[in-house]
Amino acid sequence: MGVLGAFGSGLDFDSSTASQPISVFMLVAPRLLTGAHLKALARLSRLFRDAGFRQRLLDAPDGDAIYKTIEEEDAKY
């Protein structure tokens, strides 16, 4: 299960960098399924490296559009 949070103006969390994150993804998995968990993190990392993909997520009007954007991008791999 995953949860995506998008923050248009950035999220202040006392980062040591000057930039603030605009999206946060939380992945929840059973303790004994670490292999699946790591594969999911690798896939997410691949998706979120694409600046165009990240912008499409931020531009999505609702949760359904965000889910569809993730599905479409993931299908490319």
Backbone hydrogen bonds in HBPLUS format (Angstrom, degrees):
<---DONOR---> <-ACCEPTOR-->    atom                        ^
c    i                          cat <-CA-CA->   ^        H-A-AA   ^      H-
h    n   atom  resd res      DA  || num        DHA   H-A  angle D-A-AA Bond
n    s   type  num  typ     dist DA aas  dist angle  dist       angle   num
A0028-VAL N   A0001-MET O   2.81 MM  27  5.31 174.9  1.81 164.6 166.1     1
A0003-VAL N   A0026-MET O   2.84 MM  23  5.16 147.6  1.95 146.8 156.4     2
A0026-MET N   A0003-VAL O   2.82 MM  23  5.16 163.9  1.84 153.6 159.1     3
A0005-GLY N   A0024-VAL O   2.78 MM  19  5.09 165.0  1.80 156.7 161.6     4
A0024-VAL N   A0005-GLY O   2.83 MM  19  5.09 152.5  1.91 147.8 154.7     5
A0007-PHE N   A0022-ILE O   2.61 MM  15  4.68 171.3  1.61 145.4 147.1     6
A0010-GLY N   A0007-PHE O   3.00 MM   3  5.19 161.7  2.04 112.9 118.6     7
A0011-LEU N   A0021-PRO O   2.87 MM  10  5.57 130.0  2.12 148.8 164.0     8
A0033-LEU N   A0030-PRO O   3.08 MM   3  5.54 165.6  2.10 118.7 123.4     9
A0037-HIS N   A0033-LEU O   3.14 MM   4  6.33 156.9  2.19 147.9 155.0    10
A0038-LEU N   A0034-THR O   2.92 MM   4  6.09 159.1  1.97 150.0 153.8    11
A0039-LYS N   A0035-GLY O   3.08 MM   4  6.32 155.1  2.14 146.4 153.3    12
A0040-ALA N   A0036-ALA O   2.96 MM   4  6.17 156.2  2.01 147.5 153.9    13
A0041-LEU N   A0037-HIS O   3.01 MM   4  6.30 156.3  2.07 146.9 153.4    14
A0042-ALA N   A0038-LEU O   2.97 MM   4  6.17 153.7  2.04 144.8 151.8    15
A0043-ARG N   A0039-LYS O   3.00 MM   4  6.27 157.7  2.05 148.6 154.2    16
A0044-LEU N   A0040-ALA O   2.95 MM   4  6.19 162.2  1.99 151.2 156.1    17
A0045-SER N   A0041-LEU O   2.89 MM   4  6.04 157.9  1.94 146.7 153.0    18
A0046-ARG N   A0042-ALA O   3.04 MM   4  6.29 154.1  2.11 145.5 151.8    19
A0047-LEU N   A0043-ARG O   3.01 MM   4  6.32 160.4  2.05 151.4 156.3    20
A0048-PHE N   A0044-LEU O   2.89 MM   4  6.06 170.6  1.89 160.3 162.3    21
A0050-ASP N   A0047-LEU O   3.27 MM   3  6.01 162.3  2.31 118.1 122.6    22
A0054-ARG N   A0050-ASP O   3.08 MM   4  6.45 162.8  2.11 154.7 159.2    23
A0055-GLN N   A0051-ALA O   2.99 MM   4  6.21 154.6  2.06 146.0 152.8    24
A0056-ARG N   A0052-GLY O   2.96 MM   4  6.21 153.4  2.03 145.0 152.2    25
A0057-LEU N   A0053-PHE O   3.03 MM   4  6.35 150.8  2.11 150.9 158.6    26
A0058-LEU N   A0054-ARG O   3.10 MM   4  6.44 157.3  2.16 145.2 151.0    27
A0059-ASP N   A0055-GLN O   2.88 MM   4  6.11 144.1  2.01 147.5 158.0    28
A0060-ALA N   A0056-ARG O   3.06 MM   4  6.08 120.5  2.43 136.3 149.2    29
A0060-ALA N   A0057-LEU O   3.24 MM   3  5.23 147.0  2.36  97.8 107.3    30
A0066-ILE N   A0062-ASP O   3.07 MM   4  6.41 151.2  2.16 148.4 157.3    31
A0067-TYR N   A0063-GLY O   2.91 MM   4  6.14 163.4  1.94 151.7 155.5    32
A0068-LYS N   A0064-ASP O   2.97 MM   4  6.19 160.1  2.01 147.1 152.5    33
A0069-THR N   A0065-ALA O   2.94 MM   4  6.10 154.5  2.01 143.1 150.0    34
A0070-ILE N   A0066-ILE O   3.00 MM   4  6.28 158.8  2.04 152.8 157.8    35
A0071-GLU N   A0067-TYR O   2.92 MM   4  6.18 162.5  1.95 151.6 156.8    36
A0072-GLU N   A0068-LYS O   2.91 MM   4  6.06 165.8  1.93 152.7 156.1    37
A0073-GLU N   A0069-THR O   3.03 MM   4  6.15 162.9  2.06 147.5 152.3    38
A0074-ASP N   A0070-ILE O   2.89 MM   4  5.96 163.9  1.92 152.5 157.4    39
A0075-ALA N   A0071-GLU O   2.99 MM   4  6.11 145.7  2.11 144.9 153.6    40
A0076-LYS N   A0073-GLU O   3.14 MM   3  5.52 150.8  2.23 107.2 115.6    41
A0077-TYR N   A0074-ASP O   3.10 MM   3  5.70 158.9  2.15 115.5 121.4    42
